[in-house]
Amino acid sequence: MKHVFFIYITIVLLIPTTGTACSMYKLTKNGRTIVGNNEDYFSPNSQFWFETGTKNTFGVMYMGLLNNFAQGAMNESGLVFDGFWEPYLEVKNIDGKLEIPIADAIRNVMQTMTHVEDVKKYLQTINLYSLANGQLVFVDKSGTYLIVEGDEMFMGDESEKTFSNFYYSQIESLGDVKLDYFQKGQNFIHSTETKPTLEYCSNAMQNFAQSRLAPTQYSTIYDLKTLKIRVYLYHDFSEFIELDLKKELKKGNHRTMIAELFPKNSKGYLHYKKYNNPENPVLFLQEYLGDNEITEQEFLNNGFDNVINEIGYEWMNDIKNPNGAIKVFEYGVEIMPNNSNLYDSLGEAHFIKKDWNNAIKNYAKSLFLNPENKNAIKKIAEINQLREMR
């Protein structure tokens, strides 16, 4: 049973987790706009995919996880967007708005628009209720940006602007932002001479980067005029690859795992292979936690059961490997043996394998720990019906 919400785990270090954390920095100088972005999450399974344009649409490079939901993008007119997880903020301005999935709205923007003014006009017609826990930021090649919070939209054209997991509408100044990685990046920007180059923006994003349990998995630096993209992997700024959007689009529609673009001996690629090892999909967690003696209550107090759920469901739903998911959930109930939710998830992994005995066993254990678990009751009844039909 998966519950997705923002958690902090302070077992070893403070980490933003399930709602993909990220940082973004844009600078405009001498007619050139450069945008940098860090994507921070547990999973290194990020990909680029390219969709060619038509007579009436732009070609676009998207980036995101295996679920194919775009976390960011750049189109060939020089428009960039990124999405940010945010604390819950009710979206009230929904009456009379168009009911369009946010993913479809973003795709329409990236395929057809060049200026953030047009993006704002379009998104003002959409029901943005799904942004109650998020915001979008768009930047065009003029350097003008648009922040979309749900009810609030802000445009600006300052020469420098930074964005992360906070709402501008909810703070008085950037000093109010209680994110250490964000403040570290801010300090770098304030203490150095701004240069409109990929190198300077890369250095800035290095200072915004994280190296925790949910670290910076990749960083992208965009030149909105030349449409060049510099890419760094796994908060390692010692090497990068560079993409040319125009050249990539000439290859036709295609996609690639970001880690696969890097040398096989790079730190990021080695972590990517370790994370995706079906024989031991929790090795990176075990190494991270080390020999620290952590009680079940400490795990639970800090939301580590949600960490396990996120990873296990990726193995089950996106990697399509229920055996890997089972190993993740088994590790979860080993360190948190009284967690009903994890037993429910383990039952679901066995259910997908059609291993009815182990599915019922774990659903029953979940129900024992939480007699109010309606999902376990439903699944046990469903399994019994399936058995009767055989």
KEDO-407176 format. One record per atom (N, C-alpha, C): residue in one letter; x, y, z. Coordinates in steps of 0.02 Angstrom, whole numbers, padded with zeros to 5 digits, always signed. Layout:
AXYZ
...
END
This chain:
M+00043-00059+00000
M+00000+00000+00000
M+00045+00061+00000
K+00042+00099-00051
K+00088+00155-00060
K+00055+00221-00041
H+00089+00259+00002
H+00067+00327+00019
H+00123+00374+00002
V+00110+00423-00042
V+00162+00469-00064
V+00151+00536-00032
F+00198+00557+00009
F+00197+00624+00037
F+00268+00642+00057
F+00278+00705+00075
F+00346+00727+00090
F+00366+00704+00160
I+00426+00676+00166
I+00451+00654+00230
I+00522+00677+00239
Y+00544+00678+00301
Y+00614+00690+00316
Y+00639+00631+00355
I+00699+00611+00341
I+00730+00558+00379
I+00795+00585+00407
T+00804+00582+00472
T+00862+00611+00504
T+00904+00558+00537
I+00900+00497+00514
I+00938+00442+00544
I+01013+00458+00540
V+01036+00479+00482
V+01105+00498+00474
V+01111+00571+00454
L+01072+00591+00405
L+01071+00660+00380
L+01001+00679+00362
L+00987+00743+00360
L+00921+00767+00340
L+00914+00759+00265
I+00859+00729+00243
I+00851+00716+00172
I+00780+00729+00149
P+00769+00771+00097
P+00703+00773+00067
P+00694+00712+00023
T+00635+00681+00025
T+00629+00616-00008
T+00576+00612-00061
T+00517+00584-00045
T+00473+00559-00097
T+00453+00609-00149
G+00442+00672-00132
G+00425+00720-00184
G+00489+00749-00212
T+00507+00728-00272
T+00571+00744-00301
T+00594+00814-00284
A+00648+00820-00245
A+00677+00884-00230
A+00719+00907-00289
C+00727+00972-00295
C+00771+00997-00347
C+00785+01071-00336
S+00835+01095-00372
S+00853+01165-00370
S+00861+01189-00442
M+00849+01254-00451
M+00853+01283-00518
M+00882+01353-00512
Y+00923+01371-00559
Y+00955+01437-00560
Y+00957+01462-00631
K+00934+01523-00641
K+00936+01552-00708
K+00974+01618-00705
L+01015+01630-00755
L+01051+01693-00759
L+01047+01719-00831
T+01037+01783-00837
T+01034+01816-00902
T+01083+01874-00902
K+01128+01875-00951
K+01179+01927-00954
K+01205+01932-01025
N+01213+01992-01049
N+01240+02004-01116
N+01199+01967-01170
G+01133+01966-01160
G+01090+01935-01210
G+01090+01860-01210
R+01117+01829-01159
R+01121+01756-01156
R+01089+01732-01092
T+01047+01681-01097
T+01014+01652-01038
T+01037+01580-01029
I+01062+01566-00970
I+01085+01499-00950
I+01042+01476-00891
V+01019+01414-00893
V+00979+01387-00839
V+01010+01322-00815
G+01017+01316-00749
G+01042+01254-00719
G+00990+01221-00677
N+00991+01155-00673
N+00941+01118-00636
N+00972+01056-00605
N+00956+01043-00541
N+00975+00982-00507
N+00913+00941-00492
E+00915+00876-00506
E+00860+00831-00488
E+00884+00785-00433
D+00850+00788-00375
D+00870+00750-00317
D+00817+00698-00300
Y+00838+00635-00294
Y+00790+00582-00280
Y+00828+00519-00261
F+00791+00467-00237
F+00822+00403-00222
F+00848+00369-00286
S+00804+00367-00335
S+00817+00324-00393
S+00861+00358-00445
P+00912+00322-00470
P+00953+00348-00525
P+00924+00331-00593
N+00863+00303-00594
N+00834+00280-00658
N+00800+00337-00695
S+00839+00387-00711
S+00814+00445-00749
S+00831+00437-00822
Q+00789+00465-00864
Q+00799+00459-00936
Q+00784+00525-00972
F+00815+00532-01030
F+00798+00584-01078
F+00756+00552-01132
W+00705+00587-01155
W+00672+00564-01216
W+00658+00624-01261
F+00664+00611-01325
F+00660+00664-01375
F+00601+00651-01421
E+00561+00703-01430
E+00503+00699-01474
E+00511+00752-01528
T+00514+00730-01590
T+00525+00777-01645
T+00463+00820-01656
G+00474+00878-01686
G+00419+00923-01699
G+00385+00908-01766
T+00332+00943-01778
T+00295+00938-01841
T+00293+01007-01872
K+00252+01015-01923
K+00244+01081-01955
K+00219+01132-01905
N+00179+01110-01856
N+00148+01156-01809
N+00171+01149-01737
T+00221+01106-01725
T+00244+01096-01656
T+00320+01096-01653
F+00346+01110-01594
F+00418+01110-01582
F+00441+01040-01562
G+00503+01024-01577
G+00534+00966-01549
G+00553+00979-01477
V+00552+00927-01435
V+00563+00936-01363
V+00607+00880-01336
M+00652+00899-01289
M+00687+00850-01248
M+00655+00850-01179
Y+00630+00792-01158
Y+00601+00785-01091
Y+00649+00746-01048
M+00640+00751-00982
M+00678+00710-00936
M+00633+00690-00878
G+00643+00629-00854
G+00603+00604-00799
G+00621+00533-00782
L+00582+00503-00738
L+00594+00435-00716
L+00562+00384-00764
L+00562+00321-00744
L+00537+00268-00787
L+00462+00272-00798
N+00427+00311-00757
N+00354+00318-00766
N+00336+00365-00823
N+00386+00394-00855
N+00376+00438-00914
N+00340+00503-00898
F+00336+00522-00835
F+00309+00587-00817
F+00366+00637-00819
A+00360+00689-00860
A+00414+00736-00869
A+00427+00777-00806
Q+00489+00774-00781
Q+00510+00816-00725
Q+00537+00883-00750
G+00554+00886-00814
G+00581+00947-00844
G+00585+00938-00919
A+00599+00992-00955
A+00603+00988-01028
A+00632+01052-01057
M+00656+01047-01119
M+00674+01106-01158
M+00651+01095-01230
N+00620+01147-01260
N+00600+01140-01330
N+00646+01179-01375
E+00639+01170-01440
E+00686+01200-01487
E+00676+01274-01498
S+00626+01304-01463
S+00620+01377-01464
S+00655+01408-01405
G+00686+01366-01362
G+00723+01392-01305
G+00682+01402-01243
L+00626+01367-01237
L+00585+01369-01176
L+00602+01309-01132
V+00615+01322-01068
V+00632+01270-01020
V+00581+01269-00964
F+00567+01208-00939
F+00525+01205-00879
F+00554+01154-00830
D+00538+01162-00767
D+00554+01112-00716
D+00498+01111-00665
G+00487+01054-00634
G+00436+01046-00583
G+00468+01037-00515
F+00434+01061-00463
F+00460+01058-00395
F+00407+01030-00348
W+00427+00983-00306
W+00382+00963-00251
W+00382+01019-00200
E+00322+01033-00171
E+00315+01085-00120
E+00270+01060-00063
P+00275+01091-00005
P+00227+01076+00049
P+00156+01091+00025
Y+00108+01057+00054
Y+00039+01064+00033
Y+00015+01136+00039
L-00016+01160-00015
L-00046+01227-00016
L-00110+01221-00057
E-00167+01229-00025
E-00231+01218-00059
E-00238+01262-00121
V-00262+01231-00175
V-00277+01267-00236
V-00352+01281-00236
K-00372+01344-00234
K-00442+01362-00228
K-00472+01387-00293
N-00431+01415-00337
N-00455+01446-00398
N-00466+01394-00453
I-00520+01356-00447
I-00531+01301-00494
I-00598+01305-00531
D-00643+01347-00509
D-00710+01351-00540
D-00705+01374-00612
G-00738+01336-00656
G-00741+01354-00726
G-00678+01340-00765
K-00628+01310-00734
K-00565+01296-00768
K-00569+01229-00807
L-00529+01223-00859
L-00527+01162-00899
L-00497+01105-00860
E-00528+01047-00865
E-00503+00987-00831
E-00456+00950-00877
I-00392+00965-00873
I-00341+00934-00914
I-00285+00908-00869
P-00264+00845-00876
P-00209+00820-00836
P-00148+00865-00844
I-00114+00878-00789
I-00058+00925-00791
I-00004+00902-00840
A+00006+00836-00846
A+00056+00811-00893
A+00038+00830-00965
D-00026+00827-00981
D-00048+00846-01049
D-00041+00921-01060
A-00056+00960-01009
A-00050+01033-01015
A+00023+01053-01026
I+00068+01021-00989
I+00139+01036-00996
I+00163+01017-01066
R+00141+00960-01089
R+00162+00937-01156
R+00138+00986-01209
N+00077+01011-01202
N+00051+01060-01250
N+00092+01124-01249
V+00111+01146-01188
V+00153+01206-01182
V+00219+01196-01218
M+00253+01140-01204
M+00319+01130-01231
M+00318+01119-01306
Q+00264+01093-01333
Q+00260+01081-01405
Q+00241+01143-01445
T+00210+01192-01412
T+00182+01247-01452
T+00202+01317-01430
M+00238+01326-01376
M+00249+01393-01350
M+00322+01412-01345
T+00334+01478-01350
T+00401+01507-01349
T+00410+01555-01290
H+00359+01594-01274
H+00364+01646-01224
H+00323+01629-01162
V+00349+01647-01103
V+00314+01630-01041
V+00249+01668-01035
E+00243+01725-01068
E+00179+01761-01067
E+00123+01717-01095
D+00138+01680-01149
D+00088+01636-01178
D+00074+01576-01133
V+00126+01553-01100
V+00117+01497-01052
V+00069+01518-00997
K+00079+01578-00971
K+00036+01602-00916
K-00036+01607-00939
K-00048+01636-00997
K-00117+01643-01022
K-00151+01575-01029
Y-00113+01527-01053
Y-00141+01460-01062
Y-00155+01426-00995
L-00106+01427-00950
L-00115+01392-00886
L-00168+01425-00842
Q-00183+01488-00853
Q-00236+01521-00816
Q-00305+01492-00832
T-00310+01455-00887
T-00373+01424-00907
T-00380+01352-00881
I-00326+01325-00850
I-00324+01255-00830
I-00337+01249-00755
N-00374+01197-00736
N-00382+01180-00665
N-00316+01150-00640
L-00282+01187-00598
L-00215+01166-00574
L-00218+01136-00504
Y-00272+01101-00488
Y-00279+01072-00422
Y-00223+01023-00406
S-00193+00993-00457
S-00139+00944-00446
S-00075+00977-00422
L-00073+01044-00422
L-00013+01079-00397
L-00019+01097-00323
A-00065+01065-00288
A-00071+01078-00216
A-00007+01058-00179
N+00032+01013-00208
N+00096+00993-00180
N+00153+01006-00228
G+00146+01057-00270
G+00199+01069-00317
G+00195+01136-00351
Q+00247+01152-00388
Q+00246+01213-00429
Q+00286+01200-00492
L+00274+01240-00542
L+00310+01236-00605
L+00346+01302-00616
V+00404+01297-00648
V+00441+01357-00667
V+00459+01352-00741
F+00444+01404-00778
F+00461+01408-00849
F+00509+01467-00859
V+00557+01459-00903
V+00603+01512-00922
V+00610+01513-00997
D+00604+01571-01028
D+00614+01574-01101
D+00682+01607-01116
K+00702+01606-01179
K+00770+01626-01196
K+00783+01700-01186
S+00730+01741-01175
S+00740+01811-01159
S+00763+01819-01087
G+00754+01766-01046
G+00770+01769-00975
G+00710+01782-00931
T+00652+01792-00961
T+00591+01801-00922
T+00569+01733-00893
Y+00547+01733-00831
Y+00526+01671-00799
Y+00453+01676-00777
L+00423+01618-00767
L+00355+01613-00741
L+00354+01560-00687
I+00330+01579-00628
I+00320+01532-00572
I+00246+01517-00568
V+00228+01453-00569
V+00158+01432-00566
V+00149+01393-00501
E+00113+01422-00453
E+00103+01389-00389
E+00036+01353-00384
G-00009+01365-00429
G-00076+01338-00423
G-00125+01395-00427
D-00134+01430-00371
D-00176+01490-00372
D-00137+01552-00394
E-00072+01552-00381
E-00031+01610-00395
E+00016+01598-00453
M+00026+01649-00495
M+00075+01648-00548
M+00114+01713-00547
F+00181+01707-00550
F+00224+01765-00547
F+00271+01765-00607
M+00279+01823-00638
M+00327+01831-00692
M+00380+01881-00670
G+00440+01873-00697
G+00493+01920-00683
G+00549+01913-00733
D+00594+01961-00733
D+00650+01958-00781
D+00715+01981-00749
E+00723+01970-00683
E+00786+01985-00650
E+00843+01948-00685
S+00902+01975-00680
S+00959+01942-00713
S+00975+01875-00682
E+00960+01866-00618
E+00971+01803-00583
E+00910+01785-00542
K+00894+01721-00540
K+00837+01697-00500
K+00849+01625-00481
T+00834+01608-00419
T+00842+01539-00395
T+00775+01511-00372
F+00768+01446-00379
F+00705+01412-00363
F+00721+01346-00329
S+00678+01325-00284
S+00685+01260-00252
S+00619+01241-00220
N+00623+01200-00167
N+00562+01172-00137
N+00531+01219-00086
F+00511+01277-00110
F+00476+01326-00068
F+00434+01370-00114
Y+00384+01403-00085
Y+00341+01449-00122
Y+00364+01520-00111
Y+00375+01557-00165
Y+00391+01628-00157
Y+00334+01666-00124
S+00273+01643-00134
S+00216+01678-00105
S+00212+01670-00029
Q+00251+01623-00001
Q+00246+01609+00070
Q+00307+01633+00109
I+00352+01669+00078
I+00411+01694+00114
I+00418+01769+00105
E+00452+01800+00151
E+00467+01871+00147
E+00532+01883+00109
S+00580+01838+00121
S+00645+01844+00088
S+00674+01774+00082
L+00726+01767+00040
L+00758+01702+00031
L+00793+01678+00095
G+00806+01724+00140
G+00834+01704+00205
G+00786+01662+00246
D+00721+01663+00228
D+00671+01623+00264
D+00671+01550+00242
V+00705+01534+00188
V+00705+01466+00160
V+00750+01421+00203
K+00721+01371+00235
K+00758+01327+00280
K+00781+01264+00244
L+00819+01274+00191
L+00847+01218+00153
L+00922+01231+00148
D+00962+01189+00181
D+01034+01203+00185
D+01067+01202+00117
Y+01047+01154+00073
Y+01078+01151+00007
Y+01062+01213-00034
F+01001+01239-00026
F+00982+01299-00062
F+01023+01359-00038
Q+01032+01366+00027
Q+01069+01422+00053
Q+01143+01417+00034
K+01169+01357+00029
K+01239+01348+00007
K+01247+01374-00064
G+01199+01357-00107
G+01201+01382-00175
G+01194+01458-00178
Q+01149+01485-00137
Q+01141+01557-00135
Q+01205+01592-00115
N+01240+01564-00066
N+01302+01594-00043
N+01354+01596-00099
F+01356+01543-00139
F+01403+01542-00195
F+01387+01599-00245
I+01324+01605-00262
I+01304+01655-00310
I+01319+01726-00286
H+01307+01738-00222
H+01318+01804-00194
H+01391+01822-00186
S+01434+01771-00182
S+01505+01783-00168
S+01550+01778-00230
T+01520+01768-00289
T+01559+01761-00350
T+01534+01808-00404
E+01577+01819-00453
E+01558+01861-00510
E+01518+01820-00560
T+01458+01842-00575
T+01415+01805-00620
T+01442+01808-00692
K+01444+01750-00723
K+01466+01746-00792
K+01415+01705-00832
P+01393+01729-00889
P+01342+01693-00928
P+01373+01635-00968
T+01399+01587-00932
T+01432+01529-00964
T+01406+01465-00933
L+01414+01411-00971
L+01396+01345-00945
L+01440+01327-00885
E+01502+01349-00886
E+01549+01333-00832
E+01526+01366-00766
Y+01508+01429-00770
Y+01488+01464-00709
Y+01424+01433-00681
C+01376+01420-00724
C+01313+01390-00701
C+01325+01321-00672
S+01371+01283-00702
S+01388+01217-00676
S+01416+01223-00605
N+01460+01272-00594
N+01487+01282-00527
N+01433+01301-00477
A+01385+01340-00500
A+01329+01358-00456
A+01289+01296-00437
M+01273+01254-00487
M+01233+01195-00472
M+01271+01145-00429
Q+01337+01145-00434
Q+01377+01102-00390
Q+01366+01123-00318
N+01358+01188-00306
N+01347+01211-00238
N+01276+01199-00214
F+01229+01192-00259
F+01160+01175-00241
F+01151+01099-00232
A+01200+01060-00255
A+01192+00987-00258
A+01191+00955-00189
Q+01160+00896-00185
Q+01156+00857-00124
Q+01189+00789-00134
S+01215+00761-00079
S+01247+00695-00082
S+01223+00651-00025
R+01156+00650-00016
R+01126+00614+00039
R+01091+00552+00013
L+01044+00525+00053
L+01010+00465+00031
L+00968+00479-00032
A+00941+00539-00037
A+00906+00561-00097
A+00949+00616-00129
P+01004+00596-00163
P+01053+00645-00186
P+01035+00675-00253
T+01077+00721-00276
T+01070+00747-00344
T+01089+00692-00393
Q+01039+00665-00427
Q+01052+00610-00474
Q+01081+00634-00540
Y+01059+00693-00562
Y+01089+00722-00621
Y+01078+00798-00620
S+01120+00832-00656
S+01115+00905-00664
S+01116+00921-00738
T+01072+00967-00758
T+01070+00989-00828
T+01082+01064-00830
I+01125+01085-00876
I+01140+01156-00886
I+01121+01172-00958
Y+01074+01219-00967
Y+01047+01235-01033
Y+01071+01303-01056
D+01092+01306-01119
D+01102+01370-01152
D+01041+01380-01197
L+00998+01427-01178
L+00933+01434-01212
L+00939+01465-01282
K+00998+01491-01298
K+01008+01519-01364
K+01037+01468-01412
T+01090+01433-01391
T+01122+01383-01434
T+01089+01315-01431
L+01047+01304-01379
L+01012+01241-01367
L+01061+01184-01351
K+01117+01202-01321
K+01164+01151-01296
K+01146+01134-01225
I+01154+01070-01206
I+01138+01047-01138
I+01199+01011-01110
R+01224+01035-01055
R+01278+01000-01020
R+01247+00958-00965
V+01270+00896-00958
V+01240+00850-00910
V+01293+00821-00864
Y+01280+00823-00798
Y+01323+00793-00748
Y+01283+00737-00714
L+01318+00685-00692
L+01285+00627-00663
L+01303+00618-00590
Y+01253+00607-00548
Y+01261+00586-00479
Y+01306+00633-00439
H+01290+00697-00440
H+01326+00750-00404
H+01402+00745-00412
D+01424+00720-00469
D+01495+00717-00486
D+01508+00769-00541
F+01540+00824-00522
F+01551+00878-00570
F+01621+00876-00600
S+01653+00818-00596
S+01720+00811-00625
S+01716+00792-00699
E+01659+00770-00722
E+01651+00753-00793
E+01579+00764-00814
F+01570+00776-00879
F+01503+00789-00905
F+01500+00767-00978
I+01438+00761-01002
I+01427+00750-01073
I+01388+00811-01098
E+01391+00824-01162
E+01356+00882-01190
E+01313+00860-01248
L+01251+00883-01248
L+01204+00866-01300
L+01185+00929-01339
D+01170+00919-01403
D+01146+00972-01446
D+01074+00954-01463
L+01026+00995-01440
L+00956+00977-01449
L+00939+00968-01523
K+00962+01012-01565
K+00947+01008-01637
K+00972+00942-01666
K+01033+00923-01648
K+01061+00860-01674
K+01024+00800-01648
E+01005+00802-01584
E+00968+00745-01556
E+00900+00737-01589
L+00867+00793-01604
L+00801+00789-01635
L+00805+00762-01707
K+00862+00773-01740
K+00870+00747-01807
K+00874+00670-01807
K+00888+00640-01750
K+00890+00567-01744
K+00820+00537-01741
G+00769+00579-01737
G+00701+00554-01730
G+00683+00543-01657
N+00624+00517-01645
N+00601+00503-01577
N+00646+00448-01547
H+00674+00461-01489
H+00715+00410-01456
H+00722+00428-01382
R+00745+00381-01344
R+00755+00392-01272
R+00817+00355-01249
T+00845+00379-01194
T+00905+00347-01167
T+00908+00357-01092
M+00932+00307-01056
M+00944+00315-00985
M+01004+00362-00977
I+00998+00411-00934
I+01051+00460-00927
I+01117+00428-00906
A+01114+00380-00860
A+01175+00348-00837
A+01212+00312-00893
E+01174+00288-00942
E+01205+00250-00997
E+01247+00295-01043
L+01241+00361-01036
L+01280+00407-01076
L+01350+00417-01048
F+01363+00393-00988
F+01426+00406-00953
F+01471+00344-00953
P+01536+00354-00941
P+01583+00298-00939
P+01563+00246-00888
K+01576+00184-00903
K+01555+00129-00860
K+01591+00128-00793
N+01647+00165-00788
N+01683+00168-00724
N+01670+00232-00686
S+01622+00272-00710
S+01606+00335-00675
S+01568+00320-00611
K+01573+00365-00563
K+01539+00355-00499
K+01464+00347-00508
G+01435+00388-00551
G+01363+00385-00561
G+01340+00321-00594
Y+01378+00298-00644
Y+01358+00236-00677
Y+01363+00176-00630
L+01416+00175-00589
L+01424+00119-00541
L+01367+00119-00491
H+01346+00178-00468
H+01289+00181-00422
H+01225+00157-00457
Y+01216+00177-00519
Y+01158+00157-00559
Y+01154+00080-00564
K+01211+00048-00576
K+01211-00026-00581
K+01198-00058-00513
K+01226-00029-00461
K+01215-00056-00394
K+01141-00052-00375
Y+01111+00006-00388
Y+01040+00016-00372
Y+00996-00033-00409
N+01013-00050-00470
N+00972-00093-00512
N+00993-00166-00511
N+01031-00185-00459
N+01051-00255-00452
N+00993-00296-00425
P+00963-00339-00466
P+00904-00377-00443
P+00920-00427-00388
E+00984-00445-00382
E+01002-00493-00330
E+01003-00461-00261
N+01020-00397-00258
N+01019-00362-00194
N+01001-00289-00206
P+00936-00275-00216
P+00915-00207-00232
P+00916-00158-00174
V+00935-00181-00114
V+00940-00136-00056
V+01011-00127-00032
L+01059-00149-00073
L+01129-00144-00052
L+01149-00071-00039
F+01126-00025-00082
F+01144+00045-00072
F+01115+00072-00007
L+01057+00048+00013
L+01028+00069+00077
L+01069+00041+00135
Q+01088-00022+00130
Q+01127-00053+00183
Q+01194-00018+00191
E+01225-00002+00135
E+01289+00033+00139
E+01280+00103+00168
Y+01226+00136+00151
Y+01214+00204+00176
Y+01204+00203+00251
L+01165+00156+00276
L+01150+00153+00347
L+01209+00126+00387
G+01251+00085+00354
G+01311+00060+00387
G+01295+00019+00449
D+01337+00026+00499
D+01330-00013+00561
D+01292+00025+00616
N+01259+00079+00597
N+01222+00117+00646
N+01166+00075+00677
E+01161+00077+00742
E+01109+00041+00777
E+01046+00085+00779
I+00997+00066+00740
I+00937+00107+00732
I+00876+00066+00752
T+00836+00091+00796
T+00777+00055+00818
T+00721+00061+00767
E+00673+00015+00771
E+00616+00019+00727
E+00578+00085+00736
Q+00573+00108+00797
Q+00536+00170+00809
Q+00572+00229+00777
E+00638+00228+00778
E+00676+00281+00746
E+00664+00280+00670
F+00664+00220+00641
F+00648+00214+00570
F+00579+00244+00555
L+00531+00224+00597
L+00462+00245+00585
L+00454+00320+00597
N+00485+00346+00649
N+00478+00417+00664
N+00503+00460+00607
N+00551+00434+00570
N+00582+00473+00516
N+00558+00452+00447
G+00505+00411+00444
G+00474+00396+00380
G+00512+00348+00336
F+00555+00305+00364
F+00594+00261+00322
F+00551+00208+00288
D+00493+00193+00316
D+00447+00147+00283
D+00425+00175+00215
N+00419+00241+00210
N+00401+00271+00146
N+00458+00268+00095
V+00519+00271+00121
V+00577+00262+00077
V+00574+00192+00046
I+00563+00142+00088
I+00559+00073+00064
I+00502+00066+00013
N+00444+00095+00028
N+00388+00091-00018
N+00404+00122-00086
E+00435+00180-00086
E+00452+00212-00149
E+00496+00167-00192
I+00547+00138-00161
I+00594+00097-00199
I+00560+00032-00221
G+00523+00001-00176
G+00490-00062-00192
G+00440-00055-00248
Y+00401-00001-00247
Y+00351+00009-00299
Y+00383+00026-00366
E+00442+00057-00365
E+00476+00067-00428
E+00496+00000-00459
W+00523-00045-00418
W+00540-00112-00443
W+00478-00148-00469
M+00422-00139-00435
M+00362-00176-00454
M+00327-00146-00515
N+00319-00080-00516
N+00277-00049-00567
N+00316-00022-00627
D+00377+00001-00616
D+00415+00033-00669
D+00470-00012-00698
I+00508-00044-00654
I+00558-00091-00678
I+00526-00157-00699
K+00465-00169-00675
K+00427-00229-00692
K+00462-00293-00667
N+00487-00289-00606
N+00522-00346-00577
N+00494-00357-00506
P+00440-00397-00500
P+00411-00407-00434
P+00458-00443-00386
N+00504-00484-00413
N+00552-00517-00369
N+00598-00466-00334
G+00619-00415-00372
G+00658-00362-00342
G+00617-00325-00290
A+00554-00313-00305
A+00510-00278-00257
A+00503-00319-00193
I+00495-00384-00200
I+00488-00428-00142
I+00549-00422-00097
K+00608-00420-00127
K+00669-00414-00087
K+00672-00347-00051
V+00649-00295-00083
V+00648-00229-00051
V+00600-00229+00008
F+00539-00255-00003
F+00490-00255+00050
F+00509-00303+00107
E+00541-00359+00090
E+00564-00404+00142
E+00616-00371+00186
Y+00659-00332+00156
Y+00708-00294+00195
Y+00671-00244+00240
G+00619-00214+00213
G+00580-00166+00252
G+00549-00198+00314
V+00517-00256+00306
V+00485-00287+00365
V+00537-00319+00412
E+00597-00330+00386
E+00650-00355+00429
E+00671-00301+00479
I+00677-00239+00456
I+00699-00186+00501
I+00641-00150+00534
M+00580-00160+00506
M+00520-00130+00536
M+00465-00184+00539
P+00475-00234+00583
P+00431-00293+00583
P+00360-00280+00607
N+00344-00220+00630
N+00277-00206+00654
N+00241-00156+00609
N+00265-00150+00547
N+00237-00101+00501
N+00186-00133+00456
S+00123-00119+00468
S+00068-00149+00429
S+00073-00131+00355
N+00091-00070+00341
N+00092-00045+00272
N+00142-00084+00230
L+00201-00099+00258
L+00252-00135+00221
L+00232-00208+00209
Y+00198-00238+00257
Y+00172-00306+00245
Y+00119-00305+00190
D+00079-00253+00189
D+00029-00246+00136
D+00064-00240+00068
S+00117-00201+00064
S+00155-00194+00002
S+00187-00259-00019
L+00214-00296+00030
L+00243-00361+00015
L+00190-00409-00010
G+00131-00406+00019
G+00076-00447-00006
G+00059-00430-00077
E+00060-00366-00095
E+00044-00345-00163
E+00095-00371-00213
A+00160-00370-00194
A+00212-00395-00238
A+00201-00470-00252
H+00184-00508-00200
H+00169-00579-00210
H+00105-00588-00251
F+00057-00543-00241
F-00006-00547-00278
F+00007-00539-00353
I+00050-00492-00371
I+00066-00481-00441
I+00100-00543-00471
K+00138-00579-00430
K+00170-00641-00453
K+00121-00700-00455
K+00061-00688-00430
K+00010-00740-00424
K+00032-00795-00375
D+00073-00775-00327
D+00093-00820-00273
D+00042-00809-00217
W-00015-00844-00223
W-00071-00830-00179
W-00055-00845-00106
N-00018-00899-00093
N-00004-00917-00023
N+00035-00862+00013
N+00089-00839-00018
N+00128-00787+00014
N+00092-00720+00014
A+00050-00709-00037
A+00011-00647-00037
A-00036-00645+00023
I-00073-00700+00033
I-00120-00702+00090
I-00082-00699+00156
K-00026-00733+00159
K+00014-00733+00221
K+00032-00662+00241
N+00054-00622+00193
N+00076-00554+00210
N+00018-00506+00218
Y-00036-00515+00179
Y-00095-00475+00191
Y-00124-00489+00260
A-00122-00552+00280
A-00148-00571+00346
A-00106-00540+00401
K-00040-00540+00391
K+00004-00509+00441
K-00010-00433+00445
S-00020-00402+00387
S-00037-00331+00387
S-00103-00318+00424
L-00152-00362+00413
L-00217-00355+00444
L-00212-00366+00520
F-00170-00412+00540
F-00159-00425+00611
F-00131-00362+00645
L-00084-00328+00611
L-00053-00269+00639
L-00100-00208+00636
N-00144-00209+00585
N-00191-00154+00577
N-00258-00182+00554
P-00302-00199+00601
P-00367-00228+00584
P-00411-00183+00541
E-00393-00119+00533
E-00431-00073+00492
E-00407-00069+00420
N-00359-00112+00403
N-00331-00110+00335
N-00381-00140+00286
K-00421-00098+00255
K-00473-00121+00208
K-00443-00150+00145
N-00384-00127+00125
N-00353-00154+00065
N-00336-00227+00074
A-00309-00245+00133
A-00291-00314+00147
A-00354-00359+00147
I-00408-00335+00177
I-00470-00373+00177
I-00495-00384+00106
K-00493-00333+00065
K-00515-00337-00004
K-00472-00386-00044
K-00406-00383-00035
K-00361-00425-00074
K-00366-00499-00054
I-00375-00512+00010
I-00383-00581+00033
I-00447-00611+00003
A-00501-00572+00003
A-00564-00595-00027
A-00555-00607-00102
E-00518-00563-00135
E-00507-00570-00207
E-00467-00633-00223
I-00416-00647-00182
I-00375-00707-00193
I-00418-00770-00183
N-00460-00771-00131
N-00503-00829-00119
N-00551-00841-00178
Q-00576-00786-00208
Q-00619-00793-00267
Q-00580-00822-00326
L-00519-00799-00335
L-00478-00824-00390
L-00463-00899-00382
R-00452-00918-00320
R-00439-00989-00307
R-00500-01032-00322
E-00559-01006-00305
E-00620-01044-00317
E-00634-01053-00392
M-00610-01005-00432
M-00622-01007-00503
M-00576-01057-00539
R-00525-01079-00505
R-00477-01124-00538
R-00502-01196-00539
END
